Amino acid sequence: MEELSFEDALQRLEAIVQQLERGDVPLDKSITLYAEGDRLRAQCQKRLEAAQARIEQIVGGADGAADKTIPFPAS
């Protein structure tokens, strides 16, 4: 599952949510899907947190060149 891109993991998570919301999945399969969805959610969250940590806002100087960076504000 770690090999999945963020987009693929999110797409799979959305498919799982749709299946579970339909309510026509047997209980054992629902539990399996829920566990997979929880792992995908954690993976997506981890990747989002890592991306947010890397994002920096560039602040330009008077000459147009970047003179400093500041961390991306947390929401």
Backbone as XML, in Angstrom:
<?xml version="1.0"?>
<chain id="A" units="angstrom">
  <residue number="1" name="MET">
    <atom name="N" x="0.823" y="-1.190" z="0.000"/>
    <atom name="CA" x="0.000" y="0.000" z="0.000"/>
    <atom name="C" x="0.872" y="1.260" z="0.000"/>
  </residue>
  <residue number="2" name="GLU">
    <atom name="N" x="2.048" y="1.185" z="0.575"/>
    <atom name="CA" x="2.943" y="2.349" z="0.599"/>
    <atom name="C" x="3.385" y="2.749" z="-0.809"/>
  </residue>
  <residue number="3" name="GLU">
    <atom name="N" x="3.282" y="1.825" z="-1.779"/>
    <atom name="CA" x="3.704" y="2.120" z="-3.143"/>
    <atom name="C" x="2.696" y="2.999" z="-3.860"/>
  </residue>
  <residue number="4" name="LEU">
    <atom name="N" x="1.484" y="3.085" z="-3.353"/>
    <atom name="CA" x="0.456" y="3.886" z="-3.999"/>
    <atom name="C" x="0.801" y="5.366" z="-3.930"/>
  </residue>
  <residue number="5" name="SER">
    <atom name="N" x="0.540" y="6.050" z="-5.031"/>
    <atom name="CA" x="0.700" y="7.497" z="-4.993"/>
    <atom name="C" x="-0.409" y="8.068" z="-4.108"/>
  </residue>
  <residue number="6" name="PHE">
    <atom name="N" x="-0.248" y="9.312" z="-3.724"/>
    <atom name="CA" x="-1.273" y="9.956" z="-2.907"/>
    <atom name="C" x="-2.620" y="9.917" z="-3.627"/>
  </residue>
  <residue number="7" name="GLU">
    <atom name="N" x="-2.594" y="10.232" z="-4.920"/>
    <atom name="CA" x="-3.830" y="10.271" z="-5.698"/>
    <atom name="C" x="-4.483" y="8.897" z="-5.784"/>
  </residue>
  <residue number="8" name="ASP">
    <atom name="N" x="-3.680" y="7.848" z="-5.996"/>
    <atom name="CA" x="-4.220" y="6.489" z="-6.063"/>
    <atom name="C" x="-4.776" y="6.050" z="-4.709"/>
  </residue>
  <residue number="9" name="ALA">
    <atom name="N" x="-4.075" y="6.385" z="-3.651"/>
    <atom name="CA" x="-4.544" y="6.029" z="-2.310"/>
    <atom name="C" x="-5.856" y="6.735" z="-2.002"/>
  </residue>
  <residue number="10" name="LEU">
    <atom name="N" x="-5.959" y="7.998" z="-2.367"/>
    <atom name="CA" x="-7.181" y="8.762" z="-2.129"/>
    <atom name="C" x="-8.336" y="8.211" z="-2.960"/>
  </residue>
  <residue number="11" name="GLN">
    <atom name="N" x="-8.050" y="7.845" z="-4.192"/>
    <atom name="CA" x="-9.085" y="7.273" z="-5.049"/>
    <atom name="C" x="-9.595" y="5.945" z="-4.484"/>
  </residue>
  <residue number="12" name="ARG">
    <atom name="N" x="-8.685" y="5.101" z="-4.004"/>
    <atom name="CA" x="-9.086" y="3.830" z="-3.407"/>
    <atom name="C" x="-9.899" y="4.079" z="-2.134"/>
  </residue>
  <residue number="13" name="LEU">
    <atom name="N" x="-9.473" y="5.037" z="-1.331"/>
    <atom name="CA" x="-10.205" y="5.378" z="-0.111"/>
    <atom name="C" x="-11.626" y="5.840" z="-0.439"/>
  </residue>
  <residue number="14" name="GLU">
    <atom name="N" x="-11.769" y="6.666" z="-1.462"/>
    <atom name="CA" x="-13.097" y="7.128" z="-1.865"/>
    <atom name="C" x="-13.969" y="5.958" z="-2.328"/>
  </residue>
  <residue number="15" name="ALA">
    <atom name="N" x="-13.385" y="4.998" z="-3.047"/>
    <atom name="CA" x="-14.134" y="3.820" z="-3.500"/>
    <atom name="C" x="-14.605" y="2.990" z="-2.304"/>
  </residue>
  <residue number="16" name="ILE">
    <atom name="N" x="-13.744" y="2.862" z="-1.310"/>
    <atom name="CA" x="-14.112" y="2.112" z="-0.098"/>
    <atom name="C" x="-15.265" y="2.804" z="0.625"/>
  </residue>
  <residue number="17" name="VAL">
    <atom name="N" x="-15.175" y="4.113" z="0.756"/>
    <atom name="CA" x="-16.239" y="4.866" z="1.433"/>
    <atom name="C" x="-17.562" y="4.679" z="0.696"/>
  </residue>
  <residue number="18" name="GLN">
    <atom name="N" x="-17.532" y="4.736" z="-0.624"/>
    <atom name="CA" x="-18.756" y="4.542" z="-1.402"/>
    <atom name="C" x="-19.347" y="3.157" z="-1.167"/>
  </residue>
  <residue number="19" name="GLN">
    <atom name="N" x="-18.486" y="2.133" z="-1.154"/>
    <atom name="CA" x="-18.962" y="0.776" z="-0.903"/>
    <atom name="C" x="-19.618" y="0.667" z="0.470"/>
  </residue>
  <residue number="20" name="LEU">
    <atom name="N" x="-18.955" y="1.220" z="1.474"/>
    <atom name="CA" x="-19.479" y="1.131" z="2.834"/>
    <atom name="C" x="-20.771" y="1.937" z="2.990"/>
  </residue>
  <residue number="21" name="GLU">
    <atom name="N" x="-20.861" y="3.070" z="2.316"/>
    <atom name="CA" x="-22.060" y="3.901" z="2.418"/>
    <atom name="C" x="-23.273" y="3.249" z="1.749"/>
  </residue>
  <residue number="22" name="ARG">
    <atom name="N" x="-23.032" y="2.430" z="0.732"/>
    <atom name="CA" x="-24.146" y="1.736" z="0.080"/>
    <atom name="C" x="-24.843" y="0.780" z="1.044"/>
  </residue>
  <residue number="23" name="GLY">
    <atom name="N" x="-24.082" y="0.217" z="1.966"/>
    <atom name="CA" x="-24.662" y="-0.650" z="2.977"/>
    <atom name="C" x="-24.989" y="-2.051" z="2.513"/>
  </residue>
  <residue number="24" name="ASP">
    <atom name="N" x="-24.522" y="-2.433" z="1.332"/>
    <atom name="CA" x="-24.841" y="-3.768" z="0.823"/>
    <atom name="C" x="-23.660" y="-4.738" z="0.902"/>
  </residue>
  <residue number="25" name="VAL">
    <atom name="N" x="-22.655" y="-4.377" z="1.680"/>
    <atom name="CA" x="-21.465" y="-5.206" z="1.834"/>
    <atom name="C" x="-21.633" y="-6.051" z="3.097"/>
  </residue>
  <residue number="26" name="PRO">
    <atom name="N" x="-21.350" y="-7.363" z="3.010"/>
    <atom name="CA" x="-21.452" y="-8.215" z="4.207"/>
    <atom name="C" x="-20.547" y="-7.701" z="5.332"/>
  </residue>
  <residue number="27" name="LEU">
    <atom name="N" x="-20.901" y="-8.033" z="6.553"/>
    <atom name="CA" x="-20.193" y="-7.516" z="7.734"/>
    <atom name="C" x="-18.698" y="-7.806" z="7.686"/>
  </residue>
  <residue number="28" name="ASP">
    <atom name="N" x="-18.305" y="-9.046" z="7.418"/>
    <atom name="CA" x="-16.868" y="-9.377" z="7.394"/>
    <atom name="C" x="-16.121" y="-8.558" z="6.349"/>
  </residue>
  <residue number="29" name="LYS">
    <atom name="N" x="-16.722" y="-8.398" z="5.180"/>
    <atom name="CA" x="-16.102" y="-7.591" z="4.123"/>
    <atom name="C" x="-16.057" y="-6.122" z="4.545"/>
  </residue>
  <residue number="30" name="SER">
    <atom name="N" x="-17.102" y="-5.657" z="5.232"/>
    <atom name="CA" x="-17.127" y="-4.273" z="5.713"/>
    <atom name="C" x="-15.976" y="-4.006" z="6.679"/>
  </residue>
  <residue number="31" name="ILE">
    <atom name="N" x="-15.729" y="-4.947" z="7.558"/>
    <atom name="CA" x="-14.637" y="-4.796" z="8.526"/>
    <atom name="C" x="-13.296" y="-4.741" z="7.808"/>
  </residue>
  <residue number="32" name="THR">
    <atom name="N" x="-13.120" y="-5.628" z="6.822"/>
    <atom name="CA" x="-11.884" y="-5.638" z="6.034"/>
    <atom name="C" x="-11.713" y="-4.318" z="5.282"/>
  </residue>
  <residue number="33" name="LEU">
    <atom name="N" x="-12.781" y="-3.848" z="4.658"/>
    <atom name="CA" x="-12.725" y="-2.576" z="3.930"/>
    <atom name="C" x="-12.449" y="-1.407" z="4.870"/>
  </residue>
  <residue number="34" name="TYR">
    <atom name="N" x="-13.073" y="-1.429" z="6.036"/>
    <atom name="CA" x="-12.854" y="-0.357" z="7.009"/>
    <atom name="C" x="-11.389" y="-0.308" z="7.433"/>
  </residue>
  <residue number="35" name="ALA">
    <atom name="N" x="-10.802" y="-1.477" z="7.686"/>
    <atom name="CA" x="-9.394" y="-1.532" z="8.095"/>
    <atom name="C" x="-8.489" y="-1.010" z="6.978"/>
  </residue>
  <residue number="36" name="GLU">
    <atom name="N" x="-8.784" y="-1.401" z="5.737"/>
    <atom name="CA" x="-7.993" y="-0.900" z="4.608"/>
    <atom name="C" x="-8.163" y="0.610" z="4.475"/>
  </residue>
  <residue number="37" name="GLY">
    <atom name="N" x="-9.390" y="1.075" z="4.622"/>
    <atom name="CA" x="-9.650" y="2.510" z="4.541"/>
    <atom name="C" x="-8.922" y="3.286" z="5.612"/>
  </residue>
  <residue number="38" name="ASP">
    <atom name="N" x="-8.857" y="2.729" z="6.808"/>
    <atom name="CA" x="-8.145" y="3.399" z="7.898"/>
    <atom name="C" x="-6.651" y="3.494" z="7.599"/>
  </residue>
  <residue number="39" name="ARG">
    <atom name="N" x="-6.081" y="2.433" z="7.037"/>
    <atom name="CA" x="-4.656" y="2.476" z="6.657"/>
    <atom name="C" x="-4.424" y="3.507" z="5.550"/>
  </residue>
  <residue number="40" name="LEU">
    <atom name="N" x="-5.328" y="3.550" z="4.566"/>
    <atom name="CA" x="-5.203" y="4.528" z="3.487"/>
    <atom name="C" x="-5.338" y="5.955" z="4.011"/>
  </residue>
  <residue number="41" name="ARG">
    <atom name="N" x="-6.286" y="6.169" z="4.925"/>
    <atom name="CA" x="-6.467" y="7.495" z="5.523"/>
    <atom name="C" x="-5.201" y="7.944" z="6.240"/>
  </residue>
  <residue number="42" name="ALA">
    <atom name="N" x="-4.608" y="7.029" z="7.001"/>
    <atom name="CA" x="-3.384" y="7.356" z="7.729"/>
    <atom name="C" x="-2.239" y="7.658" z="6.755"/>
  </residue>
  <residue number="43" name="GLN">
    <atom name="N" x="-2.161" y="6.882" z="5.683"/>
    <atom name="CA" x="-1.117" y="7.103" z="4.683"/>
    <atom name="C" x="-1.297" y="8.468" z="4.020"/>
  </residue>
  <residue number="44" name="CYS">
    <atom name="N" x="-2.522" y="8.795" z="3.637"/>
    <atom name="CA" x="-2.784" y="10.095" z="3.018"/>
    <atom name="C" x="-2.481" y="11.230" z="3.992"/>
  </residue>
  <residue number="45" name="GLN">
    <atom name="N" x="-2.897" y="11.087" z="5.235"/>
    <atom name="CA" x="-2.637" y="12.112" z="6.248"/>
    <atom name="C" x="-1.139" y="12.318" z="6.442"/>
  </residue>
  <residue number="46" name="LYS">
    <atom name="N" x="-0.394" y="11.228" z="6.494"/>
    <atom name="CA" x="1.060" y="11.306" z="6.668"/>
    <atom name="C" x="1.700" y="12.047" z="5.495"/>
  </residue>
  <residue number="47" name="ARG">
    <atom name="N" x="1.248" y="11.733" z="4.291"/>
    <atom name="CA" x="1.805" y="12.411" z="3.116"/>
    <atom name="C" x="1.434" y="13.885" z="3.088"/>
  </residue>
  <residue number="48" name="LEU">
    <atom name="N" x="0.213" y="14.215" z="3.481"/>
    <atom name="CA" x="-0.191" y="15.615" z="3.525"/>
    <atom name="C" x="0.623" y="16.389" z="4.555"/>
  </residue>
  <residue number="49" name="GLU">
    <atom name="N" x="0.845" y="15.794" z="5.701"/>
    <atom name="CA" x="1.641" y="16.455" z="6.741"/>
    <atom name="C" x="3.079" y="16.657" z="6.278"/>
  </residue>
  <residue number="50" name="ALA">
    <atom name="N" x="3.632" y="15.664" z="5.584"/>
    <atom name="CA" x="4.999" y="15.794" z="5.066"/>
    <atom name="C" x="5.071" y="16.891" z="4.008"/>
  </residue>
  <residue number="51" name="ALA">
    <atom name="N" x="4.066" y="16.955" z="3.151"/>
    <atom name="CA" x="4.042" y="17.988" z="2.113"/>
    <atom name="C" x="3.912" y="19.376" z="2.738"/>
  </residue>
  <residue number="52" name="GLN">
    <atom name="N" x="3.051" y="19.493" z="3.741"/>
    <atom name="CA" x="2.872" y="20.791" z="4.387"/>
    <atom name="C" x="4.161" y="21.243" z="5.057"/>
  </residue>
  <residue number="53" name="ALA">
    <atom name="N" x="4.889" y="20.298" z="5.626"/>
    <atom name="CA" x="6.143" y="20.642" z="6.290"/>
    <atom name="C" x="7.179" y="21.153" z="5.289"/>
  </residue>
  <residue number="54" name="ARG">
    <atom name="N" x="7.093" y="20.719" z="4.041"/>
    <atom name="CA" x="8.069" y="21.131" z="3.022"/>
    <atom name="C" x="7.706" y="22.441" z="2.338"/>
  </residue>
  <residue number="55" name="ILE">
    <atom name="N" x="6.440" y="22.792" z="2.418"/>
    <atom name="CA" x="6.003" y="24.003" z="1.707"/>
    <atom name="C" x="6.478" y="25.245" z="2.455"/>
  </residue>
  <residue number="56" name="GLU">
    <atom name="N" x="7.099" y="26.103" z="1.728"/>
    <atom name="CA" x="7.513" y="27.376" z="2.318"/>
    <atom name="C" x="7.021" y="28.495" z="1.426"/>
  </residue>
  <residue number="57" name="GLN">
    <atom name="N" x="6.648" y="29.552" z="2.060"/>
    <atom name="CA" x="6.192" y="30.714" z="1.311"/>
    <atom name="C" x="7.414" y="31.573" z="1.008"/>
  </residue>
  <residue number="58" name="ILE">
    <atom name="N" x="7.596" y="31.881" z="-0.262"/>
    <atom name="CA" x="8.731" y="32.712" z="-0.675"/>
    <atom name="C" x="8.342" y="34.183" z="-0.516"/>
  </residue>
  <residue number="59" name="VAL">
    <atom name="N" x="9.196" y="34.897" z="0.145"/>
    <atom name="CA" x="8.974" y="36.322" z="0.335"/>
    <atom name="C" x="10.045" y="37.051" z="-0.475"/>
  </residue>
  <residue number="60" name="GLY">
    <atom name="N" x="9.615" y="37.850" z="-1.442"/>
    <atom name="CA" x="10.562" y="38.541" z="-2.332"/>
    <atom name="C" x="11.100" y="39.823" z="-1.737"/>
  </residue>
  <residue number="61" name="GLY">
    <atom name="N" x="12.332" y="40.121" z="-2.124"/>
    <atom name="CA" x="12.959" y="41.372" z="-1.699"/>
    <atom name="C" x="12.606" y="42.483" z="-2.666"/>
  </residue>
  <residue number="62" name="ALA">
    <atom name="N" x="13.142" y="43.664" z="-2.435"/>
    <atom name="CA" x="12.848" y="44.830" z="-3.258"/>
    <atom name="C" x="13.305" y="44.632" z="-4.701"/>
  </residue>
  <residue number="63" name="ASP">
    <atom name="N" x="14.377" y="43.861" z="-4.899"/>
    <atom name="CA" x="14.891" y="43.638" z="-6.250"/>
    <atom name="C" x="14.213" y="42.459" z="-6.958"/>
  </residue>
  <residue number="64" name="GLY">
    <atom name="N" x="13.222" y="41.863" z="-6.317"/>
    <atom name="CA" x="12.497" y="40.751" z="-6.920"/>
    <atom name="C" x="13.082" y="39.394" z="-6.601"/>
  </residue>
  <residue number="65" name="ALA">
    <atom name="N" x="14.266" y="39.375" z="-6.003"/>
    <atom name="CA" x="14.896" y="38.105" z="-5.640"/>
    <atom name="C" x="14.364" y="37.649" z="-4.281"/>
  </residue>
  <residue number="66" name="ALA">
    <atom name="N" x="14.341" y="36.369" z="-4.107"/>
    <atom name="CA" x="13.896" y="35.825" z="-2.819"/>
    <atom name="C" x="14.948" y="36.129" z="-1.771"/>
  </residue>
  <residue number="67" name="ASP">
    <atom name="N" x="14.542" y="36.784" z="-0.702"/>
    <atom name="CA" x="15.525" y="37.108" z="0.326"/>
    <atom name="C" x="15.326" y="36.293" z="1.590"/>
  </residue>
  <residue number="68" name="LYS">
    <atom name="N" x="14.184" y="35.625" z="1.709"/>
    <atom name="CA" x="13.984" y="34.767" z="2.873"/>
    <atom name="C" x="12.798" y="33.861" z="2.587"/>
  </residue>
  <residue number="69" name="THR">
    <atom name="N" x="12.675" y="32.857" z="3.382"/>
    <atom name="CA" x="11.500" y="31.996" z="3.313"/>
    <atom name="C" x="10.873" y="31.946" z="4.689"/>
  </residue>
  <residue number="70" name="ILE">
    <atom name="N" x="9.586" y="31.729" z="4.703"/>
    <atom name="CA" x="8.901" y="31.550" z="5.961"/>
    <atom name="C" x="8.060" y="30.278" z="5.853"/>
  </residue>
  <residue number="71" name="PRO">
    <atom name="N" x="7.864" y="29.571" z="6.937"/>
    <atom name="CA" x="7.084" y="28.334" z="6.880"/>
    <atom name="C" x="5.656" y="28.593" z="6.438"/>
  </residue>
  <residue number="72" name="PHE">
    <atom name="N" x="5.101" y="27.617" z="5.752"/>
    <atom name="CA" x="3.702" y="27.673" z="5.349"/>
    <atom name="C" x="2.849" y="27.673" z="6.601"/>
  </residue>
  <residue number="73" name="PRO">
    <atom name="N" x="1.906" y="28.587" z="6.727"/>
    <atom name="CA" x="1.094" y="28.648" z="7.944"/>
    <atom name="C" x="0.186" y="27.422" z="8.072"/>
  </residue>
  <residue number="74" name="ALA">
    <atom name="N" x="0.127" y="26.858" z="9.256"/>
    <atom name="CA" x="-0.760" y="25.720" z="9.516"/>
    <atom name="C" x="-2.188" y="26.210" z="9.548"/>
  </residue>
  <residue number="75" name="SER">
    <atom name="N" x="-3.085" y="25.358" z="9.053"/>
    <atom name="CA" x="-4.491" y="25.771" z="9.051"/>
    <atom name="C" x="-5.218" y="25.301" z="10.268"/>
  </residue>
</chain>
